[in-house]
Amino acid sequence: MKHRGRHRRRKRGRALRAFLTGTALALTGAATMISVSQATVDENPGPLTATADASGRLTEDLLPSRTLDRLTREMGRPVGIGALLAGPDHSLRPAAACTTAERAALPAAPATTRTHCWDPADTGGRHPGAVTTSADADDDGAWGTHRVVLAGWSTATAGSGADDGTAAGNTKEAAARSARPVLARVSFVDADPSHHPAYTSALLVVPVNGGRDYRPLASDLSGMVWYEDKLLVTSDHAVYVYDMHRILRTTVSAPSAGRVPGGWSAYGMRYVLPAVGAYRLAPGAPGPGALSLDRSTAPDSLVLTQRTAGDGEDGGTLLRRYAFSTDPDRNGLLATGATGQADPVETLRTEATDVRGVLSHRSGWYVSRAGEGGPGSLWRQDTEGARVTECGTDRASHCWSASTASLSYGERTGEVWTQSGRMLFALPLSEIDRALD
């Protein structure tokens, strides 16, 4: 396995120029980005403002190596990502096989060049979550020889029938389901253009009892970034850290997770990915939301959204930036001080509420907002103001997907990946360039 990030420094100049183009990914092809004064002024989140809000400090909590090593000894040698891709459990359907209802989750424009929909037998009862790719892991776009898309999913425990993101219920049964524990998984998709897209999923778990057992991570996956050999995902009040070199096989298919009679189980999944640590917010602080990677900073940085304490009609969203460590012994981890705490190197506030996705480059920040029963909107903000994407003859501003939790750009392929509903898709940067021009 080649060293993660090995080519990053010598290609930074070219990567930044391409990424600057890529951060406009929210634009729709036939749409143009215009000033808010010509669009929906009542929804205008206005300019970003700097804030000294102190609720963003993250405390690093890494598991002892003896705990992780004990679990590995108990379960067997870790497997590589190549093993998951070589023996997929399910296939994605091509665009032509996706239903009209599924395709309604796509942006109004531009037309996507790589569009797939998930196997309904596998994703029914599951919420779609964030997406990250091997282009986040390394700026050469690949993990070893593989181009990979990681897609997050969450669901209540087996048999609960949780909402899959295509419909919402309002019944006592739905309320009861929402109160049950949530299972979080990551699907590893073979994204090589020459291959038929197929995938295998691994359950995200947390070691317990000194590595003698594990429990499932009970969280929706609203944010996810694969950086170097680490995968960072959000939970209610923390950002959990996973090591891509520690994927483990299960040995028993049982409706539970952890040690079971005869071996190890993960609700029928063949693999688990155990957490190696977490970054925890202070008790009572609003939880993290969306995540993204910004390579336009030095060092590279993690971007995180956090609701304000007064989130709601008059509330807003905090946009945090944390620096990644440059210590070669801390690949994929955040820079921390002597006390093991990571403080934001930048905190901005947007008046936008119900923010689902975020992307930043230099002074520009992109935030995607959920729609009310329909398409969402995508805004670009800086300290001067805000602009929104528009589409159609009426220059409507609600042109984006109803809910895209993340945006992941790959310089080598020129693609931007995200997902909404049961649709996983990529947008071409060339079309975005034309829209910007």
N, C-alpha and C positions, 0 to 999 in steps of 0.2 A: 504493500500500500504506500503510495507516495505521500509525502508530508503535506498535510492540509495547509493551504495558504502559501504554498511554496513559491508560486509565481506572482503573488499579489503585489509585492512592492515594486517590482520592475515594470509591472503593467498598470500601475495606478493611474498614470496620466491618461492613458487610452481608456481605461475602465471608467474614469470619472466623466470623460466626455460622453461616452456611450450611456452612462447611467443618468447623466443630466437629461439626455433625450428620453430615457426610459421612464423617468419619474413623471412624465406627462401621460403615463399609460392610461389614466382614467378618461381621457378624451375619447369620444366616439368618432369613427372615421369621417362620416359626413357632417358631423357636428363641429362647431367651432367654439372656442373658449372666448367669452366676451365679458365685459364688465358687468358687475351686479346691477348697476344703475339701469341696464337694459333688460334685466331679468327679474327674478322674484325677490324684490327688495325686502318683503316681509320675512323671508327666510335667510337673509344675509347675515352670516355670522360675524362679519366685520373683520378688522385687522387683528392679528395676534398681539398679545401683550405679555411682556415679561412679568413674572411673579416670583415672590420669595416664599411661596407655599412650601412648608417643610415636611409634608406628609409622604414624601417620595423616597426617603432613605430605605435602602434594602440591606438587610443583614444576611451575610452569606452563612449558610449552614450546610457544610459538606459532610457526607457520611464517611465514617472511618473506612479505610481500605480493607481492614480485616472483616468488616460486615459485608462488603461487596464480594470479597474473595470467598467468604464462607458460602454465600449463595451460589457462586459459580461452581465451587467444588461439589455442592449438593446436586446441582442441576446439570452439570456437564459443561464442556468447553463451549464458549460463545461461538456464534455463527456470524458470517459476514453478510452484508447487504446483498452481495451477489447470490448467495444461497436463497434468499427470499425471492429475488427476481427470477431465478432459474426454475423455481417450482411454484408458480402462482396458484392461488386458490380461485380467483375470479377474473373475468375479463370485463373491460369497459365496452360499451356499445358505441358504434360510430354515430355521427350526427343524424344520418338518415334514419336510424332506428330509434331515435329519441322521440318521445311523444310531444304533442303540441303544448301540453301543460308543462312538461319539463323544460322545453325550449323557451317558455315564457320567462324563465329566470335569467336569460341572457341579456346583456345590454342592448339597447335599441340599435346602436351602431358603434363602431364599424363591424362588418362581418368578421366572425372569428375564423381563423385558418385551421386551428386544431380544436375541435369540439367533440366532447365525449360525454356520455351519461353513465352513471353507475348502475351496477346490477341491482335491480329493485329487490330481488330475493335476499340480497346481502345487506342492503342499506335501509330497508323498510324498518321503521321504528327507531331510526337514528337521526340525530341532528348533524348537518354538515358544519364543519368548523374551519379553522385556518389552514392555509396552504403555504408550504415553503419548498424549495427545490435545491438540487445539488449546485445550482448557480449561486445560492446563498452560502453554501458550505465552502466553495472555492471559486474564485473568479475565472477559472478556466472552464467552468460550467459543468464539471463532471466529478463524480466520486470514484476515483480509480478510472475504470473504463466505462462506467455507467452514467447515464443521464437519468436522474430520478426525480419524481415529484412525490412529496409527502403530503397527504391530506388527512386532516384530523376529523374524527367523528366521535360523538358521544351519545349515550343512550342510558335509560334506566336499566335495571337488572333484567336478565333474560325473561321474556314473556310479558313485559310490562306494557308493550305497545306504545312507547313514547312517540311523540310527534317527530316526523322525519323532515320537517322544514317545508313541506308542500301544502300543509293544511294545519289549522289550529282548532282545537276543541274548547268547549266551555262547559264541561260537565263535572260532576263530582268525581267520576272515574279519572278524568284528566287531572284534576287537582290531586287526587291520591297518587297518581303515577309520578307527578312532578315532585312529590315529597320523598320518593324513593332514591336510594343511592344511584349515582351516575357512573357509568363506565366510560372511560376514555380510551380510544385506540387510534393508531396511526396506520394508514394504508400506504404501502410502498409501491409506487407505480413505475413500471418500466417506461420511461419517456423517450427512449431512443426512437427517432423518426422512422427508422427502418424496421422496427419491431411492432407487432400488434400490441396495443396497450393492455396490459394485464397487471394484476396486483395481488399482494398478500398483506394481511394486517397483523399487527402486533399490539397486544394489550399493554397500556402504560400502567406500571405498578410501582409501588414504593416498598422497599425492604423493611421488615419489622423483626422484632425479637433477635436483634443482632445478626440478621441475615439468615435466620433459620426458616423464615417464611416471608411472604409478601402479601400486600393488600392492593386492590385496584386503586388507581388515582380517580377519585370521585369529583370530576369537574367537567364542565363544558370547555371546549378548546377554542376560546375566542382569539387566542394569539399563539403564534408558533414561528420560531426562527431556527434554522439549521445553520450553525456557524462553526466552521472547522469540524471537529469531531463531536461537537455537543449539539443537542437539540434542547431548546428552551421553550417551555409551554406555560401558559397561564393557568392558575387555579384561582379560587375565590380571593385569597389574600397572599399569594406567593407566585413566584415564577420558578417552576421546577426545572431541574437540569438532568438530562439523560446523556449517556455516553454511547455513541454509535458502535463502539467496539465491544459492548456488553449485551448484545441481543442473545437471548437464551431460548432453548427449545422447551416446550412442555412435553409431558409424557402421557397424560391422561386427559380425555375429553369429558369433562364433568361440568354441571351447571354452577360452577363456583370458581373462585380464583385463589390460588395459593397451594399449600401442601394438602394433599388429599390422600386417602388410602390408595397405595400403589404408585404414587408419584406426585406430579405437579400439574395443575390445571389452570386454564385461563378462559373459562366460558366457551370452550370449543375451539379457541384460537391456538395455532401451533407455536406461536412465539410470544414472548413477553420482553419488554424493555424496562429494566429496573432503573429507578431514579438514583442518581449519585449525589444529589443534594438539592438545595432550594435557596432562593433569595426571598426573604420574608419581609413584608411590610409591617409597620408597627401595628399593634392591636388597635382596632377601631378605625384605621385608615381606610379610605375607599379602595376597593380591590383593583387590580390591573385589568385592562381590556385588550385592545389590539397590540400586536408587536410587529416590528419590521426592522430590517437591517439597512443601515446607511453607510455606504463605502465612500461618501464624499467628505468624510471627516478624517482627521488623523489624531488618534487611531480610529479604526472603524468603530461604529457605535450602534447600540441597541436603542430603538425608539419604542416608547410604551405610552399608551393612553391610560388616563385615570380620571374617573368621574370626580367632580368637585363635591364637597359635602352638601351643597345646595342643589344638586342635579335635579332637573325637572324643567318646568316652563321658564324659570328665570335662572337656571343653572347653566353650567358650561362643562368643558372638558379640559383637563390638563394634559399637555404634551411633554413627556419627559425624555431626556436623552442621557444614556449612560455609556461611558467609554469601556470598550473591551480591553482586557489586559494584553500587554505586549510581552509578558514574561513567557518564554517558550515552554516552561513547566506548567503553565496555566492556560493551555489551548482552549479557546471557546468560553472562557470564564470572564466575568466582569473585573475591571480594575477596582481594587478595594484598598482601604487604608490599613493602618496598623491594627485597628480594632475589628477588621473583617467586615466593614460596612462599605457599601457602594452608594455614594451620593450622586444625584443628577448633576451633570455638568451644564445642563440647560433645562429650564422649565418655562414653558409658554402656556398661555391660556387662550382657548378659543371659545366663543359663545355658542358654538355648534353643540347640540345635544344629540343623543342617540347615535353616537359615532361608532361605526362598525369596523372601519379599516383606516390605517394611517400609513403614509409614506413620506419621507422627507429627503430633500437634497438641498444643501446650502441654505438659502433663506426661504426656500419654498416648501410648504407643507401641504400634502393632499389628505383630505379626510372624506371618507364615504359615509353617507348618512342613510339610514333605513327609510323606506317609504311607508306611508300609512295605507296599508292594504294594496300597494302597487309598487311601481319602480322607485328606486332611491335616487339620490343625487350625489354628485362628486364635486367638491370645492377645492380650489387651490388658494391657500392663504399665506400671507406674509405680514410683516409689521405695517405695510401700507394699506392693505385691504384684502378683499376676497373676490374670486371670480368663479363662475360655475359653468359646467359643460351644458350645451344646449343641443337639441336635435329637432328634426321635423320642420314642416312649413310654419308651424306656430311658434317655433323656437322655444319649445318647452324645456324646462330645466331638469325634469325628472326623467333622465335618460339612462341612468345607471341601474345595475342590478339591485333588487330589493335588499339584499344582504350579502356583501362580500367581506369576509372577516380579515382578509389579508391580500397583499399584492406582492408578487415575487418576480423579479426581472432577471433574465439571463442574457449577458452581453454577447456570448458566442453565438447563440441561436437567434438573438433578436426578439425573443418571445417574453411575454408577460403572462404569468399563470395566476389564476384564481379560481374560486368555485362559488356557486350559488345554487341553492336547492340541490337537485341531483346532477347539475351540470358542472363539469370540469372543463376549463377552456383556456386557450391562449390567444392573446391579441398581438398583432404584428406592430412593431415599432415604426415601420415605414409608413403605415397608415396614420399613426399618431403624428409623425412628422408632417405629413401632408395636412392634417387637421390644424396643426399649430401654425403652419405657413399661411 
